[in-house]
């Protein structure tokens, strides 16, 4: 639509559908065209105009290209819900695929490929075969992509009709865009196939390299990604390939640059000449530096990729460290990545520059960034032995500025430096001891206590210093208590005088009698036994020489790094995780799940029963297509098929569950999941609930049929929490017009899904008189909150600080409201979300709460609100941040 077509969105007529119907059947072309535009506008804003399907399809018979495009757009949207009517359009598609105009031929075959309806698939084959051999390259390149779409719908058909062989022949096409699309289609098909579909030979290699120079930027990305999977036969061939790919480094598109870098890095593994490698490293530096002048989002993606590249080939950017210096207006996520890369590139030659920069960062206003800057100085000291003294001098200067969080972070990193270089820099301990009174963070306290204990013989008043910490021993976090215990034992072993002897007795008493922490208590008992039986053995254990720590700036395992380098310019290189850890790939050539799973079900399987889905369409595993979603994040491009969620509904362990004791009729109504109109008279209402620490599935059957229903069976598909029925029980007969409500006890982690966390709970119910009914329920996370999720304030703080900042997720809850703090605390406690602390900041109230789900996973919660005002800000920190979305849904439900 043109820029003047906004009027089609603003109609306020009554009886709009009948009027549109009349206009669509008008004898005037312009009126029909305007009517179709109005239909598309209504469809765009979410109105249901499917009732006009036949009338819109009749408008396909036109020479007007604009009108034809609009009708095709409508067809793609509604063909799935009107598969029988969609067949009416097939003849027009076939006719259009032979139109003299190549744009109409391409449009027809593209639209047929986008209509994911099995009944149309067989009609697509002949037009597609013709278009793959069309004289016009635009038609051929469109048809190439259509093969990949058809393969996703029916892989067997594509193989039988020989489309894969035609696609491979298109790699030799004389048009570069056709070659690029053929490569893209073959690569897509290979992703979902367990067979070897696309192999690059030396013959096709030359054709791809030739096409590389002439096709569009995204075509170049497809070809480069395909070439990166080719392994050269020798160093000479690898050099030739790199020489032809190197010009792509000058491309304006970031994705092309990163794909070219990936290709060159992989081929460099086979090149033996040091001169060639050195020249390639020099050539790759300027393009990577140029990426850092883009907008922050692209900078971040580039920096995540550069982080991997410098771990493998640090020489590429060894002379470019200045470009990673942080600018005042860089977003925090860019600054953090630059900091990591600077540590990796730091060397004896540039350490003075780097330290000056890090020292500057320590005076920034962002506390988290300051902490990371101070920690970076310590990591440089550990990495570079010859620069350690300079790093310590900078840390001491920072301690002298007396900023609390800077001092505490400096003490933490100095402790690590002492562990890396024992008996070398102990002269600075006196300076550290001057800051004892300012320490209030557990990690900083624990570090200082470790230093005092480790070097007790060199500190004259070590006992006094430790004693100052012992006064608050019972209130300290576990981290500090453990260090105090060990440091006091070290002090006693090094100075077995009366003072330390009294201290050790007090600490051991506290740690064994007054604590609930099993780690602390067990360690105290071990020390007590060692000291009372054999002090010399205690010395050998407690004062044993400790291994020095190593530089951790290159954290990735070499094999993982190599795997990630093959995925540069994809989402994998941003996450620093291999694709298999966050994408479920479905192999199309795998055995159909229903064939085996039905056979395993025995008598209780549903193998002979036709299945019906709640929406009226078939929901059997074989009919659920793998929709593919393409995510393009700045320079990352990766596609992930949506998993077949009902694929193994029948393959799980069959559990026949009848009703338990009926619940009282005063209980609240359950949400209807299978209405009687869909269930042929059977209505099912259900939801998950928690009672006395046990999870139940509250379910009600209502028989609105004329006959008796019996032999009820229920199954749960694989789900995030592995929910399954607890045991085999029998369901009694249900008379016509009667209903029964029951609680089904559930067990956890019996059939857990490997997919990302989801609230989806898919259920199948069967009885002797009806087919299998599938319906979906929604899991609410608060059902899983355990009764033992309460945390003490100290434990809450310690746990919060022990989790990395990346594990914190925040979200605004725009429809939530807190009118009364005490009432809200009481309401949340009923769902096992427990109050920890509260404070007031300006006119806002901040609540801190804790909860725990099975397997001991804690949720640390911060709620920020203005009392009586709609809108609550929620932040949660948990070891499993991927569960945050489920948590926020639960909180929105609880705070309504």
N, C-alpha and C positions, 0 to 999 in steps of 0.2 A: 504493500500500500504506500501511496505517496504521502508527503507531509500535510496535504490538504484533506486527508481522509479521517481526521479525528472526529468529524461530525457523525460518523457511523457508530461511535461509542456512546453518544449522548442521547439516544432515543429514550423517550418516556411514554411511548404509546401504550395504551391498554390493548390486550389481545394481540400482542406482538407476533406470536407464532403464526396464527391464521393469516395475518397481513403479509408476513414474509413468505408464506406458502403461496399466496396469491401472486406476489411479485415475482417469485421464482418461476412461475408458470406463465409469466407475461409473454406476449408475442414480440415485445420490443427488447432488443439486445441490451441497450443501455440500462433498462430497468432491471433486467435479470442480473446484470453485472453489479449494479448497486445493491441488489438484494443479497447476492453472495457475499459482498463486502460486509453487509450488516450481520450476516450469519457468522462470518469469521470474527467480527468484532465481539459479538455476543459470546462466542466460544472462547475467545481470548480472556474475557473477564470472568469466565467460570460458569456461564449459563448453559443449561442442557438444551442443545438444539438438535439432538439425535433424531427427534421425530421428523425432521426435515430431510432425512437421509436420501430418500427416493427422489425428492424434488431437486436436491442439489446435484445428485448423480446425473439427472437428466440434462443439466447444464454443461456436462462434459463435451457434448457434441457441438463444439465451437472451434472456429479458427483463431479466436482471440487468445493469445498466449497468456496474458495477464489473468483472464478469467479461468483458463485451464489450470494455471498454477494455484489459484485460490481453491478451486474444487479439489485438486489433488491434496492440498493441505488439509482440507476438511476430511477427506477420505482417510488419510493417515491417522487422524485423531479418532475417528469413530468406527473404523472398519472392525476393530477388535470386539466392540460391543454389538456390532450388527454384521456378523460374518456371513449370514445367508444373503443379506442385501448387497454386501460388498461384491459378491460374484456378478451382480448386474453390471458392474463397471469393467469386468474383465475384457469384454469384447472391445471396448473403447481403448483399453490399455494396449491390447494386441494390435489394434489398428494404428494407434499413435506410435507404436514402436517401429512402424514401417512408413511413417510420415516423411515427406521429402525434407522437412526442416530438421536438422540434427539436434537443435535445442529441444524440440518436442519429443524426438526419439529418446534422448537422454533423460528427459523429465519423466517419461512413461516408465522406463526401466528402473529409475531411481525410486519412484513412488511405489512400484510393485515390490521392490526390495524392502521398503520401509513398512509395508503393511504386513505385520507379523500374524497372518492368518493361514493355518495349514491348508484350508480349502483352496486358497489362491496359489499356493506354492507350485502345484503341478502345472498351472497355466503360465507361470513365470519362465519355465525352462526354455521353451522355444524362442520367445522374444529375447531372452538373455543370451542364448546361443548365437542368435543373429547379431546382436549388438556387440558381442565380444569380437566379432570379425567385421564390424562395420568399417566403412571407408573413412569415416570422420573420427579423428583422435579423441574429440570431446566425448563422443558416445562410448568409445572403447574404454576411456579412463573411468567413466561413470559405471559402466558395466563391470569393471574389475572390482570396484568396491562392493557392488551388488552381490558378487559371488561370496564375499565374506559374510554378508548379511544372510544370504540363503543358507550358507554352511551352518550358521548359528541356529537356524530354524530346523534344517533337515540335512545333517552331514552326510547321511547315506545317499541321499538323492544327488548331492553335488558330486560325490565320488563316482556314482553309477553313470551319470551323464557326461563324465569326462571334463568337467569344468576346471578341475585342478590342473590338468595337462594344458588346457587352453591358457590358463592363468600363467603357468610357467613359460609358455611360448611368448606371452606378452612382454616378458623381460627382455626379449630380443627386438621389441618394437622400435621403430625409428623415431617415435615421439617420446621425449623424456618424461612428460607428465604421465603418459600411459605406463611407462616403466615404473615410475615412482608409486603410482596407485596399485600396480600389480604387486610390487614389493610390500606395500602396506597391507594389502589383502592377504598375501601369503603369510606375512609375519603374524597377523591377527589370527589366522586359522591355526598356525603352529602353536600359538599360546593355549588354545583349547583342545588340541589334539594330542593323543599319546603316541601317534605315529610320527615318523620323520617326513614332514611335508615339504619343507623348504631348506634345501642345502645349496650353498653357494660353491660353485666349482670355479676353476681357473678360467673356464670359458665365459661363465656369466659374470665373473668378477670384472673383466674388461668392459663389458657392456654397462654394468652399473657405474663404474668409474667415469665412463664417457657421458652417461646421462646426468651424472652429478653436477656437472658444470652448467647445465642448461635448464634444469627444472626449478620449480618455485622453492621457497625456503623450507616449507614443511615437507615437500617432496625430498629435499636434501636431507632433512632429519630422518625420514623413513629409511632412505638408502644408507646413510651413515650408520644408523642403528643396526641395520641388517649386515653391513660390512664388518661391524665390530665383532660379529660372531664367526667371522671367517678366520681360520688359522693359516697363516702363510706357510709355504713349504720350507722356506729357508730365509736367511737374513737378507739376501739380495731381493727376493720378492717383497719382503716386509718393507724394505727401503723404497722400492718402487711405489708401493701402495701409499706410503706416508707422503712421498713427494707429490703425488697427485691429490692428496687430501689436504695438504698444508694450506693451499690458498683459501680454504673454507674458514680458516682462523680469522680472516679479515672481514668476515660477513657481519652485517649490521644486526642480524637476529641472534639473540643470546643462545637460543636453543641450538642453532647450527654450530655456533662456536663451541659449546660444551660437548656436543656430539662429536665434533671433529677432534677435540682434546681427548675424549674417551677413546676414539679410534686410534689416535696416535700413541697414546699411553699403552694400549694393549699390544700394538705392533712393536713398540720399543722393547718389549720383553724378548723378542726374537732377534733384535739387532745387536750385533757383537761389537761394532766399531764404536769406540769411545768418542771419537770426533763427531760422528753422526749424532750420537745421543746428546753430546754437549750442544751442538747446533740446534737440535730440536727443542731442547730445554730453553734456549735463548728465544726461539721463535714463539714458544707457547706463553712466555711471560707477558708481553704487551697485551694480547687479547684478554687474558685473565684480569689484568689490571684495569682494562677498559670497562669490564663488567661492573667494577666498583663505582663507576660514575653514573650508573642507572638509578632508578627510584629504589627506595629502601627494600621493598619486597623482593625485587630482582637481586639486589645486593645480598640479601639474606640467603637466597637460594644459591647464588654464586659462592658465597663464603662457606656454606655447608659443603659444597663440592670441592672448593679449594682446600678445606680442612682435610679431606681425604687425599687430595693430590699431593699436598706437601708431606704427608706421612709416608707416601711412597717415593716421591721425587722432590725432596726439600730444595735441591739446587735450582729448580725452576724459578722460584721466587726468593731465593736467598738474598738477592741484592735489592729487593723491592719492599723491604719491611716497612718503609715509611708510608706506603699507601694504606697500610692497615692501622695507622694511628687514628684514634677515634676523634671525630669531629664533635663539636659541642651540640649540634642539632641531630646527630645520629639517634635513631630509636634505640631503646635499651637492648632489644634482641640483636641488633646489628653490632652494638658495642661489645656484647658478650662474645659473639663469634670472632670478632677481630682480636679480642684479648687472647682467645684460645690459639689463634693462628700465630700471633706474635710470640707466644711461649714456644710454639713448635719451631719457629724460625730463629729464635734467639741463639746467638753463638758468641764465642769469645770476641769476635771482631765487632759485633754491633751491640753488645750488652750495655755499654754506657748510655747509648741512645735510648735503648729499651727501658732501662731503669729510670731515666729522667722522665720518660713518658708515664711509666707506672706510678712514679711518685706524684706526678701531676694528677693522675686519676684518684689518688687517695684524698684529694681535697675537693672532689666533686660533691654534689648535693645528694645524689642517689645512693642511699646506704648500701644496697645490694651490690651496686657497681663498685663502690669503694672497697667493700669486703673482697670482691673478686680481684680487684687490682692489687690489694695487699697480698692476697694468697698467690697471685701470679709472681710477685717478687720472690716469695719462698720457693715456688716451683722452679724458677730460674736458678736459684741457689742450689737446689738439689740436682738440677740437670747439669749445671756448669761448675765444676769444682774450682776452677781458677777464678771464677767470678763470685764465689760464695761470700768472700769477705766484703766485697763492695755491696752485695745484696743486704748483708747484715747491717752495714753502716746506714743504708737507706732505711731499713726497718727501725733502727735505733732513733734516727731522726724523726720518723713518724711517731714513735712512742713519746717523744719529747713534746709533741704538739698537744698531747693530753686529751685528744678526742676519744671518748670512751670506746666506741665500736672499732675504731682504728687500732687502739692499744690492744684490745682483746684479740682481734684478728692477727695482729703482729705476734702476740705470744703463742698463738696456735701454730703459726708457720715456723716460728723459731724452734718450737719443740720438735717439728719435723726435721729442721736443719741439724739439731743436736743428734737426732737419730741417724741422719745421713753421714755426719762427720763427728763421731764421738771423740770426746777429749780434745777438741780443737778450739771451740769458741766459747768455753765456759766462763771466760772473764766478763762476759756481759750479764751474768746472772744477777749481779748486784743491781744493775739498772732495772731489770725485770721485776725484782722484788719490791722496788719502790711503787709499783703500780698495783700491788696486791689489793688495796682497799677498793679499787674501782671495778674489780671483776664481779660481774653478776650473771654472765652467761655460762651454762654448764660446760660447754666445750673448752672455753677459755680457762675456767677454774680447773678442769681436769688436766689441761696441758700444764698449767703452772704447778699443780700438785705433783705431776709426773716429774717435772724438772727438779723440784725440791727433793723428792724421794730419790731420784737417780743420782743427784750430786749432793746428797746430804753431808758427806764427809768434807765437802769444800765450803759449805755454808755454815758459818758459826752458829747462827740462831735458827737452824733448820727446825728444831723441835718447837720453838715459839711460833714460827710461821705456820707449821702444820696444825698446831694447837688452835690457832685462830680459825681454821676451817672446821676443826672438830666440834666447836661449840654449836654449830648448826647441822651436825651430821644427820640427825633423823629427818630433817626437812629437805636435805639436798636430793637432787635427782640421782637415779641409779648410777649414771655415768660417773658422777663426782664421788659417790660413796665407794664405788669399786676402786677408783684411783686413790682415794684417801686410805682405804684399807691396805692396798699394796705399798703405798708410799710410807705408811707408818711401820709396816713390817721391815721395809728396807732400812728405814732410820734406826730401828731397834737392832737390826743385824750389823749395821755399820757403827752404831754408837750404843752399845748395850749398857747404858747408864740408868740411873734411877728415873729420870724424867721420861725418856722414851719407853721405859718398862711400864710405867703407870699409863702412858698413852696407849700402848698396845693392848693393855688389859681392858681399858675403857672401849676402845674400838672393837675388839673381838666380842665383848659383851653386847654392844649395840648391834653389831652385824649378825649375831647368832640369836639373840633373844628378842630384839625390838623391831625386827624387819620382816616383811612379808615377801621380799624379793628372793626367790630360790637361788639365783646366781650369786648374789652377795652372801647369802647364808652358807652355801656350799664352799665358796672360796674361803670364807672365814674359818670354817671347820677344818679345811685342808691345812691352812696356815697354822691353826692352833695345834693340830696333831703333829705337824712337822716341827714346830718350835718346842713342843713339850717332849718329843721323843729324840730328835736328833737335830740340834741347831746347825751342825755343819752341813747336813743334807739340805736343810732349809736355805743355807747360803748358796749351795750349788744350784738350787732350783730358782730362787728368787733373784739372786745376783748374777745369774749366768750371763755370759756375753750374748748380746742380742744381734741378730743379723741386721746389717744396714739396709735402709729402705732405698728403693730405686726411683728413677725418674718415671713419672706416670703420664707424661704429656702425650705419648703415643699409646693411647689406651687400647686400641683395637688389635685383636689377634690378627696375625699376618694373613691367615686363610680367609678370615672375614673381610679384611681390607681388600684383598684381591677380588672377592665376590662383589663388594660394593663398588669397586672401580669399574666392573663390567656393567654397572647400572648407573653410571654417571648420567646426569641430565634427566633422571626420572625421580619419582617421589622417594624411591629407596635411598637415594643419595642425600635427600633432605632429612629423612628420618634416621639415617645411619643404621637401617635394619634391612635385611635381605627381604625381597618381596614376599616370600612364602610366609613370613611371620605376620603380615598384615593383609594378605590377599588370599582368598580361597579360590583356587582355580578349579574349574570343573572340566575334566577331560571327556570330550564327546565320544571317544571310541571306547570308553569304559563300559563294563557290563551294565545293562539297564537295571536299576536297583530293584524294580518291582519283581523281576523274574526270579531272583534268588530269595528276596525277602518274603514274598508270599509263600514260597515253598517251605521256608523255615517256620512259619507260624503254626503249623499243626492244625488241629481242629478249630482252634480259636482264631485262625487267620481269616482275613476277609477276601480270600482269593477268588471266590465265585460270586461276589456281591458287587454290582455296579456302584461306582462312587459318585456322589453328588456334592458339589461345593455350595456353600451358603449363598454365593452370588448367582447361582444358577448355572454356572459354567463348570466344566469338568475340572477337578482339582487333583486328579490322580498324578502321581509323580512324573509319568512320562509326558504329561501335557503341560508341565510348567516350564516355560522357556527361560533361558538364562539371559536376562536383559543385561546389556553392557553399558557401563557408565564411564565416560571419558573425563578424567580430571586433568586439567592443564594448569599447573601452578607456576606462573611466570615461565621459567624455562623447563619445568618438569612436565613430561607427558607420559601418562601410564593409563592403561585401561584395566578394569577389574570387573569380571562377570559377577552379577548378583547371584549368590548361592541359591540352589534349589532347596528352599526351606522345608518343603513337604517331601523331599526326595526319599527320606527313610522313615516316614511316619509309620509304615507297617513293619519296618525292619527291626524295630526295638523289641525288647523282651515283652511278650504279651502278658498283660495283667488283667484278669477279670475282676472287677470291683463292684460289688453290689452295694446297696445302701446300708448305712450304719443306723443307729437309733435316730428316728426322725426328730428334728429340732422343733422347738415350740413355735407356734404360728405368730408370736409377737415379734419375731426377729425381722429386721428390715428387709425390704424386697431385694431380690438379686437382679443384676442386669441381664436382660434377655440376649443371649448369644446366638441361638438358633430359633427364629420366629416360627410359629405354627404354619404360616403361609409358605415357608421354604421347606420345613421339615415334614410336609405331607400330614399335618395335624399334630406332630410331636413338637412341643416347645421346650427348649432347654435354657435355663437361666443358671449362671454360676459366677463365682469369683473366688480368689484365694483369700484365706483368713488365717490369723494366728491366735491360738488359744492355749494358755498355760505352757508356753514354750514349744508347742507343736504346730506345724503348718498343716492346714486342712484345705481341701477343695470343697467349698460349700456349693452344692449343685441341686437343682430342682427340675424334675421331669413332670410335664403336664401332658396328659393324653387327651387330645381333642379329636381323635379318630373315632370311628364307629366300632372298632374291635379292640381286643385285649393285646397289649404289648408286653413281651417278656424276653428273657435272655439278653438283658442289657450287658454290653461290654464297653470298656473305655480304654483309650490309649493316649499317651502324651508323646508328641514329637520331641526330638532333641531340642534342648533349650539352654539358655545361659547358665541356669543353676542346676541342670540335670534333674529337674523335678520329675518324679514318677509316682504312681500309686503304690501304697505301702504293702498291700497284700491281696491275695485272691479271696473275694467274698461274693456271695450270690445275690442277685437283685430279684425281688419278688415280682409277680405279674402286676401290671398297671391297668386297672379297669378303665373303660371309656368314661371320660368326664372327670377322672380323678387325677390327683397330683401327689408327689411325695418329695420331701426335701431332706437332704442328708449331708453329713460331713464325711469326706473321704480323707483319711490320714495320708500324708505325702511324705516321701523320703527325698533326700537331696543327693545330687552328684551320681545318679544312676545312669543317666544317658545325656551327659553334658555335651553341648554343641561346641565345636572348635571355632565357630564364627565369632566376630566381635560382639560384645555385650548388647543384648536387645531385650525389649520388654515383651516380645512376642511369645505367646504360649499357644501352640497349635494342638488341637484336641480332635480325636476321632471317636465317635460313638456309634454303636451298632446294636440292633436288636433282631430278633428272629423274624420279624414281619416286614422290616424295611431295609433299604440299602444303607451303606455307610454314610454318615453325616460328618462333614468336616466343618469346624468353626474355629475361630481365633479368639483368644482372651488376651488380656493385657496384664503382665506381671507388674505389681507395684512393689518397689524395693523395700518399703517400710514393713512389709510382711516378714522380711528376712532379718530385721533388726533384732539382735539377741538381748535377753534380759541382763546379761553381764557386760553390757557396753558402757557402763558408767566409768568415768576416769577421774582420778584425783587431779587437782590443779597442776601439781608438779609433774605428774605423768603426762598430762596433756601438753604442757610446755615442752617437755623433753621430746615427746613424740613429734610435735610440730617442727621443732628445730632439727630433728634427725632426718626428716624427710626433705628431699631436694625441692627447690622452689618450683621446678618444672612439674611437680606433682600437685601443685595448687591450681584449682580451676574455679573461676568465678562466673556468676550469671545473675542478671537482674530478673526478679520474679514480678512482672508488672501488675499481675492480678492479685497478688498476695497483700495481706494487711495484718498488722499487729496492733490491737487496741489496748491490750493490757499485758504487761510483761509476765506477771505471775500466772495469769490464766493461760498464756501461751506455753510457758514452761510446763505447767501441769498437763496441758493438752498433748504436747510433744512427748512427755514422759510416758503417757499411755501407749505410745507407739514405740517405746524403748529408745527415744532420743533424749539423752540426759543432760541436764544443766551442769555446766562447769564453773562459769564465771560470767559477770557482766560489768560493763563500764559505760560511761557516758562521754561522748566527744561532741562538744558544741551542743547542738539540739538533737543529736542522733544517739540512739541507744544501740550498743553492741552486745550481742549475746554470744557466748561461746558454749558449744554443746558437743557431746560425743555420742557415737553410735558404733555398733559393731555388727558385721554380717558373718555368716558361717565361714569357717576356716580362719577365724580370728582377724579378719581384715577390718581395721578401724577406719572410721570417718570422723575427722576433726572439722567442726563446723563453726563458721562465723557468720552471724546474721546482723545486718546493719539496717536500721529502720528509723523512721520518725513516727512516733505513736499516733495512731489514728489516720495516717496518710497512706493511701494505696501505693504499693511499690516497696518491695524488700530486696535488698542486695544480699546474695548468698555466696559465700566462698567455702570451698571444701578442700581439704588436703588429705590424701589417702595413698597408700602404696599402690593402689590400682586406679590411676586417674581416668582410665577408660570407662570406669563405672560411673563417672560424674554425671553424665547425661541422664542415666537412670535415677540417680539420687535427686537431681533437680526436679524431675517429673514427680517423684514422691513428695518432695517438699512443697511443690505447688499445690498438690492435692491436700496436704495437711494444713497449709496456711491459708486456705480459701475462707 
